[in-house]
Amino acid sequence: MKMINKLKFFAIFLFLFLLLPKSILAQEEILEGRVVNILKEDVVTQAGQQNLYQQLKVEITRGSLKDNKITVEVGDIPIVGQQKYKTGDQVLVSYSHDLEGNEIFFLTEFVRRQWLGWLFLIFVLLAILIGRWRGLSSLVSLGFSFLIIFKFILPQIYAGQDPVLTAVLGSLLIIPLTFYLSHGLNKKTTVAVLSTLIALVITGFLAKFFVQVARLTGYASEEAAFLQYARQGAVDIKGLLLAGIIIGTLGILDDITVAQAAIVQQLKQANKKMKPKELFSQAMRVGQDHIASMINTLILVYTGAALPLLLLFIDNPLPFSQVINYEIIAEEIIRTLVGSIGLITAVPITTFLASRVKLA
């Protein structure tokens, strides 16, 4: 019953979103404020469920109504995961007008910037304190990665360019730039760059093939539907799915290829008389352990991200063979397996190239 209610709420929200004129949506302003008083608090029953109702006095701290105090109701409309607000909470308030010109206020979210900022600061400090110059250079390369993604890849896809081609071109910029910044300009890094490019090509072909034969559309998430409506079909949603798989795999290939090239380098330094064939064999023993741990890591990462989705199928009366046919499940399976295959192939490719290049 709860699942049905959630689906009904989402259907109503989507219906209203699609029907509302863009002129009305464009008039919405997001204000920031602070809860200064709880005017009323009660538990009400709506649609057979008990919900917390609060009437809040909010002082606007940022926006066109700055320094004004407004009254906002929360809990008057049933919402999944309704939060309880208290005095001093920093909040976001949606401000708009109805067709008659009356003001409408809707409390949307907490202001979380400060906590995100503290977490990012801890991340940066630990990266520099423990990683030293390597940690600092990795942060710089991370900045360049985000710059390429937000200034090139996303704008190009949003403008209607081919998502797969855009992701590949973006990867060609990200790979050498971030690899050399993070790991230095040397032969070891060059081998890792070449290996990553080869493994990424393999991943791209596999993703395209299995997305095609499995008849995936890319509309498994509601975000895809919203994007399609907002851009009036200008974005290739299936291509966007493929681009996401390519970029997601790229992030993990960095660790695999650089680590494997470093292993070969250390083995060469330990025994300079070792022949390429023996070097390949010795390095692959370590690489096999690396494969096992990385596959496990990748599967667990995807499982953790999709945990709410997986829980919905625990009490599902349908058999497993039918559940995996749903696109929302099949998409995650293909994403995980294609990414894993890319990681597996990266190990022997890197080991082969590194064993035949003088890295020391």
C-alpha positions in Angstrom: 0.0 0.0 0.0 2.8 2.4 0.9 4.5 1.7 -2.5 1.2 2.4 -4.3 0.9 5.7 -2.4 4.4 6.7 -3.4 3.7 5.9 -7.0 0.5 7.9 -6.9 2.3 10.9 -5.4 5.0 10.8 -8.1 2.4 10.4 -10.9 0.5 13.5 -9.6 3.8 15.5 -9.3 4.9 14.5 -12.8 1.4 15.3 -14.2 1.4 18.8 -12.7 5.0 19.4 -13.8 4.2 18.5 -17.4 1.0 20.6 -17.4 2.3 23.8 -15.7 3.1 26.5 -18.2 6.8 27.3 -18.4 6.0 31.0 -17.7 4.6 30.1 -14.3 7.6 27.8 -13.5 10.0 30.6 -14.6 8.5 33.0 -12.0 9.6 30.7 -9.1 12.3 32.1 -6.8 14.2 30.1 -4.2 14.7 32.1 -1.0 16.9 31.2 1.9 15.7 31.7 5.5 16.0 30.8 9.1 13.2 29.3 11.3 12.6 31.8 14.1 9.5 30.3 15.7 7.3 27.2 15.6 3.8 28.7 15.5 1.9 25.4 15.5 2.8 21.7 15.6 0.3 18.8 15.4 -0.1 15.3 14.1 -2.8 15.0 11.4 -4.3 12.0 9.6 -4.3 12.2 5.8 -5.1 9.4 3.4 -5.2 7.0 6.3 -1.7 8.0 7.4 -0.5 10.1 10.3 1.7 13.1 9.3 3.5 15.8 11.2 2.0 19.3 10.5 4.0 22.4 11.4 3.4 26.1 10.9 6.7 28.0 10.9 7.7 31.6 11.1 10.7 32.0 8.8 13.0 35.1 8.5 14.3 35.4 4.9 18.1 35.9 4.8 18.7 35.8 1.1 16.5 36.8 -1.9 14.0 39.5 -2.9 12.2 39.3 0.4 15.3 39.6 2.6 14.7 40.6 6.2 11.0 39.9 5.9 9.3 37.3 8.0 6.8 34.8 6.4 4.6 32.0 7.6 5.1 28.6 5.9 3.1 25.4 6.4 4.7 22.0 6.2 2.9 18.7 6.4 -0.4 20.0 5.0 0.3 17.9 1.8 1.4 14.3 2.4 5.1 14.0 1.4 7.3 10.9 1.8 10.0 11.4 4.4 8.6 14.6 5.9 11.2 16.3 8.1 10.6 17.9 11.5 11.9 21.5 11.6 13.1 23.3 14.7 14.0 26.9 15.6 17.3 27.9 14.1 17.2 25.6 11.1 18.4 27.1 7.8 15.9 26.4 5.0 15.2 26.9 1.4 11.7 28.4 0.5 10.1 28.3 -2.9 8.4 31.7 -3.6 5.9 32.1 -6.5 2.5 33.5 -7.2 -0.7 31.8 -8.3 -2.9 32.9 -11.2 -4.6 35.5 -9.0 -1.3 37.0 -7.9 -1.4 35.6 -4.4 2.0 34.7 -2.8 2.8 31.0 -2.5 5.5 29.8 -0.1 6.7 26.2 0.0 9.5 25.0 2.2 11.7 22.7 0.0 15.0 21.8 1.7 17.4 22.4 4.4 20.5 24.6 3.7 23.3 22.0 3.7 26.2 24.1 2.3 28.1 24.6 5.5 28.2 20.8 6.2 29.2 20.0 2.7 31.9 22.6 3.0 33.3 21.1 6.2 33.3 17.6 4.7 35.2 18.9 1.6 37.7 20.7 3.8 38.4 17.5 5.7 38.9 15.6 2.4 41.3 18.3 1.1 43.3 18.4 4.3 43.7 14.7 4.6 44.6 14.4 0.9 47.4 17.0 1.3 48.6 15.8 4.8 48.8 12.2 3.8 49.4 12.4 0.1 51.7 15.4 0.2 52.5 16.7 -3.3 50.8 13.7 -4.9 47.7 14.5 -3.0 47.8 18.1 -4.0 48.4 17.3 -7.6 45.5 14.9 -7.5 43.2 17.6 -6.2 44.3 19.9 -9.0 43.6 17.1 -11.6 40.2 16.6 -9.9 39.5 20.2 -10.5 40.4 19.9 -14.2 38.1 16.8 -14.5 35.2 18.7 -13.1 36.0 21.7 -15.3 35.9 19.5 -18.4 32.7 17.8 -17.3 30.8 20.9 -16.4 32.3 23.2 -19.1 32.5 20.8 -22.1 30.7 17.4 -21.7 27.5 18.5 -20.0 27.0 21.7 -22.1 27.6 19.8 -25.3 25.1 17.0 -24.4 22.6 19.6 -23.2 22.9 21.4 -26.5 21.9 18.2 -28.4 25.3 16.8 -29.4 25.9 13.1 -29.5 26.5 12.0 -25.8 28.8 9.1 -26.7 31.0 11.2 -28.9 31.1 14.0 -26.4 32.0 11.6 -23.6 34.8 10.0 -25.6 36.2 13.5 -26.6 35.9 14.6 -22.9 37.7 11.4 -21.8 40.5 12.1 -24.3 41.0 15.4 -22.5 40.6 14.0 -19.0 42.8 11.0 -19.2 46.2 12.5 -20.1 45.6 15.7 -18.2 44.6 14.1 -14.9 47.0 11.1 -15.2 50.1 13.2 -15.7 49.1 15.7 -13.1 48.5 13.0 -10.5 51.3 10.6 -11.3 53.9 12.6 -13.1 55.2 12.8 -16.6 57.0 9.5 -17.0 56.8 6.2 -19.0 54.8 4.5 -16.3 52.0 7.1 -16.6 52.2 6.9 -20.4 51.6 3.2 -20.3 48.6 3.7 -17.9 47.2 6.4 -20.3 47.4 4.1 -23.3 46.0 1.1 -21.4 43.1 3.2 -20.1 42.2 4.4 -23.6 42.2 0.8 -25.0 40.1 -0.5 -22.1 37.7 2.4 -22.5 37.3 1.6 -26.2 36.5 -2.0 -25.3 34.0 -0.8 -22.6 32.3 1.6 -25.1 31.8 -1.1 -27.7 30.4 -3.6 -25.2 28.1 -1.0 -23.7 26.7 0.0 -27.0 26.2 -3.6 -28.1 24.4 -4.8 -25.0 22.3 -1.6 -24.5 21.2 -2.2 -28.1 20.4 -5.9 -27.9 18.8 -5.6 -24.5 16.5 -2.9 -25.9 17.3 -0.4 -23.2 15.8 3.1 -23.7 17.5 5.1 -21.0 14.2 6.1 -19.5 14.5 3.9 -16.4 14.8 7.0 -14.2 12.4 9.9 -13.7 15.3 12.3 -14.3 15.5 11.1 -17.9 11.8 11.8 -18.4 12.1 15.3 -16.9 15.2 16.0 -19.1 13.4 14.8 -22.2 10.5 17.1 -21.5 12.7 20.1 -20.6 14.8 19.8 -23.8 11.8 18.7 -26.1 13.7 15.6 -27.3 16.9 17.4 -28.0 19.0 15.0 -25.8 19.6 11.4 -26.9 18.6 9.6 -23.8 20.0 6.2 -24.9 23.3 7.9 -25.8 23.3 9.6 -22.4 23.1 6.1 -20.8 26.1 5.0 -22.8 28.0 8.2 -21.9 27.4 7.6 -18.3 28.8 4.1 -18.4 31.9 5.3 -20.2 32.6 8.1 -17.8 31.8 6.0 -14.7 34.3 3.3 -15.9 37.0 5.9 -16.6 37.1 6.9 -12.9 38.0 3.3 -11.8 40.4 2.6 -14.7 42.8 5.2 -13.4 43.4 3.1 -10.2 43.8 -0.2 -12.1 46.1 0.9 -14.9 48.5 3.1 -12.8 48.7 0.5 -10.0 49.4 -2.3 -12.5 52.1 -0.3 -14.3 53.7 0.5 -11.0 53.8 -3.2 -10.1 55.6 -4.0 -13.3 58.1 -1.1 -12.6 58.9 -2.4 -9.2 59.4 -6.0 -10.5 61.8 -4.6 -13.1 63.8 -2.7 -10.5 64.0 -5.8 -8.3 65.3 -8.0 -11.1 66.6 -6.2 -14.1 67.4 -9.5 -15.9 63.8 -10.7 -15.9 62.5 -11.3 -19.4 59.2 -9.8 -20.6 57.3 -13.1 -20.6 58.4 -13.9 -17.0 57.7 -10.3 -16.0 54.2 -10.5 -17.4 53.5 -13.7 -15.6 54.8 -12.4 -12.2 52.9 -9.1 -12.5 49.6 -10.9 -13.6 49.7 -12.8 -10.3 49.3 -9.5 -8.4 46.9 -8.3 -11.1 44.6 -11.2 -10.5 44.3 -10.2 -6.9 43.7 -6.7 -8.0 40.9 -7.9 -10.4 39.2 -9.8 -7.6 39.2 -6.9 -5.2 38.2 -4.3 -7.7 35.3 -6.4 -9.1 34.0 -6.9 -5.5 34.4 -3.1 -4.9 32.5 -2.2 -8.1 29.6 -4.6 -7.4 29.3 -3.3 -3.8 29.4 0.4 -4.9 26.6 -0.2 -7.4 24.7 -2.2 -4.9 25.0 0.5 -2.3 23.8 3.2 -4.7 20.8 1.1 -5.8 19.9 -0.2 -2.3 16.5 1.5 -2.0 15.6 0.1 -5.4 16.7 -3.4 -4.5 14.7 -3.4 -1.3 11.5 -2.8 -3.3 12.0 -6.3 -4.8 12.6 -8.2 -1.6 8.9 -8.8 -1.0 8.0 -8.9 -4.7 5.8 -11.8 -5.7 7.4 -12.0 -9.2 10.3 -14.5 -9.7 13.8 -13.4 -10.1 13.9 -14.3 -13.8 11.1 -11.8 -14.4 12.4 -9.0 -12.0 15.7 -8.7 -13.9 13.7 -8.0 -17.1 12.6 -4.6 -15.8 14.7 -1.9 -17.5 15.5 -0.2 -14.2 17.2 -3.5 -13.1 18.6 -4.5 -16.4 20.3 -1.1 -16.8 22.2 -1.5 -13.5 23.2 -5.0 -14.4 24.6 -4.0 -17.7 26.3 -1.0 -16.2 28.0 -3.1 -13.6 29.0 -6.0 -15.8 30.3 -3.8 -18.6 32.3 -1.7 -16.2 33.7 -4.9 -14.6 34.7 -6.3 -18.0 36.5 -3.0 -18.7 38.5 -3.4 -15.5 39.3 -7.0 -16.1 40.7 -6.3 -19.6 42.7 -3.3 -18.4 44.9 -5.5 -16.2 46.5 -7.7 -18.9 46.6 -4.8 -21.4 48.5 -2.7 -18.9 50.8 -5.5 -17.8 51.6 -6.5 -21.4 52.5 -2.9 -22.4 54.4 -2.2 -19.2 56.4 -5.5 -19.5 57.7 -4.5 -22.9 58.5 -0.9 -22.2 61.6 0.2 -20.2 59.9 2.0 -17.2 62.8 2.4 -14.9 
